[in-house]
Amino acid sequence: MGRKLTEDQREQILEAGIEAFAEKGLHGAAMADIARRAGLSVGVLYKYYENKEDFFRSCLRHSLTALEAVLAEAAAGEAPLLHRARRIIRSLQTYAGDHPSHIRMYHQLTAAGGDAARQLAEEIEGVTARLYTAFIAEGQARGDLRRDMDPRLFAFFFDNLLMMLQFSYCCDYYRARLALYCGEDREDLGRMEEELLKFLESAFTTEQAQIPHRNLVLGGTTP
């Protein structure tokens, strides 16, 4: 009977799988290729995983566990939202730099359709949806944030910005897009962080009643 895989070997296999799924998607990746990347026989993979879908779920859980730990640490504490937002942005910048294959795998999964799309969205986005909605609502309760916003919708908008930021560091199309918009500034992570925080500060703290021009639309007024 073969030796049992160590935790390091299991992680190596999962990382090889994430890399393959990031490059070729769930349907394009092959177990034989994944085994080769991990330096193992394909028989070893099938000893521990029933099929490719089972292995993919393990890869996804491995990635989500790491991401959830990063976000939980960044969002922890009683600091105002913008302080925690700064930590989250910085943590996700670091995470994207350290785990680009994880981000590219998520990007591949955005093309899923049907029931698979719903299931994957619930599994992947559930982590951030709960976290961001909760700390936005907490900020409102403490009086740190504007009261005239829906925490669920603003959590969605906030997550969209951060998701696109991660894609911009890891996925070819979005990297090119980042270069088009930001030029050399894209390499300055601190500047990217500061400018995004300026955007968020206005969005999360300025209520509509405080905006003197909010009723002006192309020289007219809204109803």
C-alpha positions as CSV (number, residue, x, y, z in Angstrom):
1,M,0.0,0.0,0.0
2,G,1.4,3.4,-0.9
3,R,2.4,6.0,1.6
4,K,-0.2,8.5,2.8
5,L,0.3,11.9,1.4
6,T,1.6,14.6,3.8
7,E,-0.3,17.9,4.2
8,D,2.4,19.6,2.2
9,Q,1.9,17.1,-0.7
10,R,-1.9,17.6,-0.6
11,E,-1.4,21.3,-0.8
12,Q,1.0,20.9,-3.7
13,I,-1.6,18.8,-5.5
14,L,-4.4,21.4,-4.9
15,E,-2.2,24.3,-6.0
16,A,-1.3,22.3,-9.2
17,G,-5.1,21.8,-9.8
18,I,-5.8,25.5,-9.2
19,E,-3.1,26.4,-11.7
20,A,-4.6,24.0,-14.3
21,F,-8.2,25.2,-13.7
22,A,-7.0,28.8,-14.0
23,E,-5.5,28.1,-17.4
24,K,-8.0,25.8,-18.9
25,G,-11.2,26.0,-16.9
26,L,-13.1,23.2,-15.2
27,H,-13.9,21.3,-18.4
28,G,-10.6,21.9,-20.2
29,A,-8.3,20.8,-17.4
30,A,-7.2,17.2,-17.4
31,M,-6.4,15.0,-14.3
32,A,-3.3,13.6,-16.1
33,D,-2.0,17.1,-16.7
34,I,-2.7,18.0,-13.0
35,A,-0.9,14.9,-11.8
36,R,2.1,15.8,-14.0
37,R,2.3,19.3,-12.6
38,A,2.2,17.9,-9.1
39,G,4.9,15.3,-9.9
40,L,2.6,12.3,-9.2
41,S,0.9,9.5,-11.1
42,V,-2.8,10.1,-12.1
43,G,-3.6,7.0,-10.0
44,V,-2.6,8.8,-6.8
45,L,-5.1,11.5,-7.6
46,Y,-7.9,9.0,-8.1
47,K,-7.0,7.3,-4.9
48,Y,-7.8,10.5,-3.0
49,Y,-10.5,12.1,-5.2
50,E,-13.4,10.3,-6.8
51,N,-13.4,12.3,-10.1
52,K,-12.4,15.6,-11.5
53,E,-15.4,17.4,-10.1
54,D,-14.7,16.1,-6.6
55,F,-11.1,17.3,-7.0
56,F,-12.2,20.7,-8.3
57,R,-14.4,21.2,-5.3
58,S,-11.4,20.4,-3.0
59,C,-9.3,23.0,-4.9
60,L,-12.1,25.5,-4.6
61,R,-12.5,24.9,-0.8
62,H,-8.7,25.2,-0.4
63,S,-8.7,28.5,-2.1
64,L,-11.8,29.9,-0.3
65,T,-10.4,28.9,3.1
66,A,-7.3,30.9,2.4
67,L,-9.2,33.9,1.1
68,E,-11.7,33.8,4.0
69,A,-8.8,33.8,6.5
70,V,-7.2,36.8,4.8
71,L,-10.5,38.8,4.7
72,A,-11.5,37.9,8.3
73,E,-8.2,39.2,9.6
74,A,-8.4,42.4,7.6
75,A,-12.0,43.1,8.6
76,A,-11.6,42.2,12.3
77,G,-12.0,44.7,15.1
78,E,-14.0,47.8,15.8
79,A,-12.2,50.3,13.6
80,P,-14.2,52.5,11.3
81,L,-15.1,51.0,7.9
82,L,-12.6,53.0,5.9
83,H,-9.8,51.8,8.2
84,R,-10.9,48.2,7.6
85,A,-11.4,48.9,3.9
86,R,-7.8,50.0,3.7
87,R,-6.7,46.7,5.3
88,I,-8.9,44.7,3.0
89,I,-7.6,46.5,-0.1
90,R,-4.0,46.0,1.0
91,S,-4.6,42.3,1.9
92,L,-6.3,41.6,-1.4
93,Q,-3.5,43.3,-3.3
94,T,-1.0,41.0,-1.5
95,Y,-3.2,37.9,-2.0
96,A,-3.5,38.6,-5.7
97,G,0.3,38.9,-5.9
98,D,0.9,35.7,-3.9
99,H,-1.9,33.6,-5.5
100,P,-2.5,34.8,-9.0
101,S,-3.7,31.3,-10.1
102,H,-6.5,31.5,-7.5
103,I,-7.7,34.8,-9.0
104,R,-7.5,33.5,-12.5
105,M,-9.5,30.4,-11.5
106,Y,-12.3,32.6,-10.1
107,H,-12.2,34.5,-13.4
108,Q,-12.6,31.3,-15.4
109,L,-15.6,30.4,-13.3
110,T,-17.4,33.6,-14.1
111,A,-18.2,32.0,-17.4
112,A,-20.1,29.1,-15.9
113,G,-23.8,28.9,-16.8
114,G,-27.0,27.3,-15.5
115,D,-27.2,25.7,-12.1
116,A,-23.4,25.5,-11.9
117,A,-23.2,29.3,-12.0
118,R,-25.7,29.7,-9.2
119,Q,-23.9,27.1,-7.0
120,L,-20.5,28.5,-7.7
121,A,-21.6,32.1,-7.0
122,E,-23.2,31.0,-3.6
123,E,-20.0,29.2,-2.6
124,I,-17.5,31.8,-3.7
125,E,-19.4,35.1,-3.1
126,G,-21.2,34.0,0.0
127,V,-18.0,34.7,2.0
128,T,-17.6,38.3,1.0
129,A,-21.4,39.0,0.8
130,R,-21.8,38.2,4.5
131,L,-18.7,39.9,5.6
132,Y,-19.1,43.2,3.7
133,T,-22.8,43.5,4.4
134,A,-22.2,43.0,8.2
135,F,-19.5,45.5,8.6
136,I,-21.3,48.2,6.5
137,A,-24.3,47.7,8.7
138,E,-22.1,47.9,11.8
139,G,-20.6,51.2,10.6
140,Q,-24.1,52.6,10.1
141,A,-25.1,51.6,13.6
142,R,-22.1,53.3,15.0
143,G,-22.8,56.5,13.0
144,D,-19.5,56.2,11.0
145,L,-21.3,55.8,7.6
146,R,-24.2,57.4,5.7
147,R,-27.6,56.2,6.9
148,D,-29.3,56.5,3.4
149,M,-27.8,53.4,1.9
150,D,-28.7,49.8,1.7
151,P,-25.9,47.7,3.2
152,R,-26.5,44.8,0.8
153,L,-26.3,46.9,-2.3
154,F,-23.3,48.8,-1.1
155,A,-21.6,45.6,-0.2
156,F,-22.3,44.4,-3.8
157,F,-20.8,47.6,-5.2
158,F,-17.8,47.4,-2.9
159,D,-17.1,43.8,-3.8
160,N,-17.4,44.6,-7.5
161,L,-14.6,47.1,-7.2
162,L,-12.3,44.8,-5.2
163,M,-13.0,41.9,-7.6
164,M,-12.1,43.9,-10.6
165,L,-9.0,45.2,-8.8
166,Q,-7.8,41.6,-8.3
167,F,-8.6,40.6,-11.9
168,S,-6.6,43.7,-13.0
169,Y,-3.5,42.3,-11.3
170,C,-3.8,38.7,-12.5
171,C,-5.8,38.3,-15.8
172,D,-4.4,39.4,-19.1
173,Y,-7.3,41.4,-20.5
174,Y,-7.8,43.2,-17.2
175,R,-4.1,43.9,-16.8
176,A,-4.1,45.5,-20.3
177,R,-7.2,47.5,-19.2
178,L,-5.4,48.6,-16.0
179,A,-2.4,49.8,-18.1
180,L,-4.7,51.7,-20.4
181,Y,-6.4,53.6,-17.6
182,C,-3.6,54.0,-15.1
183,G,-0.3,53.8,-17.0
184,E,2.8,53.5,-14.8
185,D,0.7,54.3,-11.7
186,R,-0.6,50.7,-11.8
187,E,2.7,49.5,-10.4
188,D,2.3,51.8,-7.3
189,L,0.1,49.7,-5.1
190,G,0.1,52.4,-2.4
191,R,-1.2,55.0,-4.8
192,M,-3.9,52.6,-6.1
193,E,-5.0,52.0,-2.5
194,E,-5.1,55.7,-1.7
195,E,-7.2,56.7,-4.8
196,L,-9.6,53.9,-4.2
197,L,-10.1,55.0,-0.6
198,K,-10.9,58.5,-1.7
199,F,-13.6,57.1,-4.0
200,L,-14.9,54.9,-1.2
201,E,-14.8,57.7,1.4
202,S,-17.2,59.8,-0.7
203,A,-19.5,56.9,-1.5
204,F,-19.8,55.6,2.1
205,T,-19.9,58.9,4.1
206,T,-21.7,61.5,2.0
207,E,-25.5,61.4,2.1
208,Q,-27.6,62.6,-0.8
209,A,-29.0,65.5,1.3
210,Q,-25.4,66.8,1.7
211,I,-24.9,67.1,-2.1
212,P,-26.0,70.6,-3.3
213,H,-26.1,69.7,-7.0
214,R,-27.9,66.3,-6.6
215,N,-31.1,67.6,-8.3
216,L,-29.4,69.0,-11.3
217,V,-29.6,66.8,-14.4
218,L,-28.2,68.4,-17.6
219,G,-29.4,71.9,-16.5
220,G,-32.8,70.7,-15.3
221,T,-34.1,69.2,-12.1
222,T,-35.1,65.7,-11.2
223,P,-38.8,65.1,-10.2
